[in-house]
Amino acid sequence: MLGLRRNLAQFMLLVAVNALVGGTLGQERTVLPLLASRTFHLDLYTSALTYILAFGLSKAATNYFAGTLSDRYGRKPVLVAGWLVAIPVPVMLIFGPSWGWIVAANVFLGVSQGLTWSTAVIMKMDLVGPKQRGLAMGLNEAAGYLGVAVTALATGYIASAYGLRPGPFLLGAAYIALGLGLSVLTVSETHHHARTEASQHVSAHADAHAGLSTREVFTLTSFKDRSLSAASQAGLVNNLNDGLAWGLFPVLFVSSGLSLNQIGILAAVYPAVWGAGQLFTGAASDRWGRKWFIAAGMLVQSAGLGIVAGAHSFGPWLVGGILLGLGTAMVYPALLAAIGDVSHPAWRARSVGVYRLWRDGGFAIGALLAGLLADEYGVPAAIATVAALTAASGLVVAVRMRGNDHTSYLR
């Protein structure tokens, strides 16, 4: 049976699991940029951001395969495999003797995040059906990014009290152990719910799209369908600016003399507003539609980035981080829900995988672009450039995305 109320216990368990997935990522947000400069003495931003490049590339590629694997083998085995891949990450971050170990750890982290987060998204879509998809994605992404925020804040305090290693990464190790245990012992398979939804769908036109190959799904999601392709480019730009925020914000803040505690607050406020805001924006997009939430959210992100680029002190940076988080909260669940709306249940998991391939490829592009621009022109100029790209992406959504795609299945 489909529906949030009918599957509430399993749904909330998956919400908790995704909070742990987010926390596993959050162990790096405050500490790793400082580890690059203080422990490994990396002077060039391009070199320091190689860990985000490695993370983005590995996560993007894994996202693409996660949907296909979960269709072929089931959702739960892919989720468990993702947690198993994460086990070496905190060990490598704690004991890595060179920067190459940190980069390698982020390859493992990217694969793990691609498997666990993608599968958590797909499983929630399976459970709730079409009517509450935005709410489901809002709760999923809220849990994940509140996990990122709480852990970023906690690791800032741990690092200020006990040093950059090993303390902050012990928290990540605890998350991985708990997430693996819950996934193995308590999470149930949800693939049959997607089959139920597909069997109940009676539109002859939509069923003509049910038997697409993986290549056809990739082309449709990436380029051919107006709404799917608009969502894919917006997702890429969203994570492009997130990669910049992850890699350069702490460096900018520490260069201005802020303390580790203040940096931890600023590193946490953006994902905290992002996470909490999705509790409302996902459900709101169910009622009012996806398109204008996404377009407006990209413009709000751009404003937040512009404030960060032009500011020089804690207060304005806090405002910029809040706006960046608010804009991302408007965008993130609506993008995922839009993909779920337009794609057919028979290949929705693969379409989500393609979207997440483009979206998390933004991490890699953002790290490379931000590093090159920061090395050449400085950190504020890099942030301002990404702010302009984010505004342009919002305009693309406004022009290209159809406005009536709620549960359309490519009608």
Phi, psi and omega in degrees: 000137180267157176126145182295314183296319182292334184240030190299317184297313180291323179298312182292329174298317178292328173299314179297319178299319181289333173297322177291323175300314178297320178298325177297323175286322184295340179299341183262340196299319180271322196273318191296319176300326178284327177297322180299316184275321188272324183264318184256358170055047176272120184270323182278133179298323181300318179291317183296328184272009179299333180292325177288322175301313180297317178299312183297316181295315182290322179291318180299313180296320180292322176306318183299318182276339184299318180296315179296316180296320181289331173290324185277317188248352184102159185285315186300314179302325179291320178299313180296318179300323179298319178292323179296321179296332183284344188305317182288346191300304182296328178298315180292323179292326182283316190255356183304122183276348181218166181296332177301325177294322180294318177297316179297321177300325180284338170295312177299318181296319179297316177298315180299313181295322178299319180285313187285311184290317178301316182292323177298319177299310183297319182295322178291321175299320177302316189286320192270339185075187190283333192286332184238031185294319179297317177300316180298315180292325176298314179294319180298308183288328175299313180299315182296315185275338167292325173299317176300313185294311181299319181289322176299318179293314182297317182292331174297316178292318179298317180295322180291331182270324190235001180100167184289333176221145002265350193313306184301328185274346173293327176297317177298321178298321178295320178300316182297316179298316180291317180297318178296316180298314179296319183292322180286317192267333191234337181284138180253154177294142182238001186302326182295335177294321177296321178296322178298315179298318180297320181291333181275348182278124191247001181290120181295322180295316181292323181294340174295339179264003189285334187259033183289145173284167179298322178296318179294322177297318179300312182295318181295314183290325186276323192224314195283312182281130185300314185286317180296317181289325176296319177295322182294317180291324179293322177297319179299312182292323177302313182281342170298313180286335175291320177298321175297314181298318180298314188273325188255332182303309180300325179294317177298316183293318182289328179291342178264007173090012178288152179281166177300322178296317178295320177296321177299319178297314181292324177291334183270330189294322181296305177292336178292312177295319176304309182293309183294322181298329182291344174298336182251320187290325179298312179294323179296325179289336172297324185274319190250358178099162187270320195305308188282336170298317183291311182299313180294322180297321177296324179290324177294319175303315181301319178297317179299316178296322178298320178295316179299318182297324185266352186269167182220011183212170188301314186300305178298324177297324177297316178298315179299319178295323178296315179295320177299318178294319179297315179298320180292324176298324178293326188274314197298303181291328180293323177297311179298317179295323178297319176298315179295325179296313191278326184280151179282145180305331182293333179228020180299317181300321178291322178294319174300319178297319179294314178303314182290334171300309179294316184299311184277347165298337176299329175302311183294314179296318180297317180297316181292312181296314181297318180297314180297314181293319180294320178295324185273319190237352182104161184296314180303320180295321178297316180295318180296321179297316180293327175301317179294318178298322181293319176297319179297322178297320177298322178292324176299316178299315181300325183274319192265322186287135174289152185261003185231039187267009182299117183050049186270330186047046178060043177291000000 
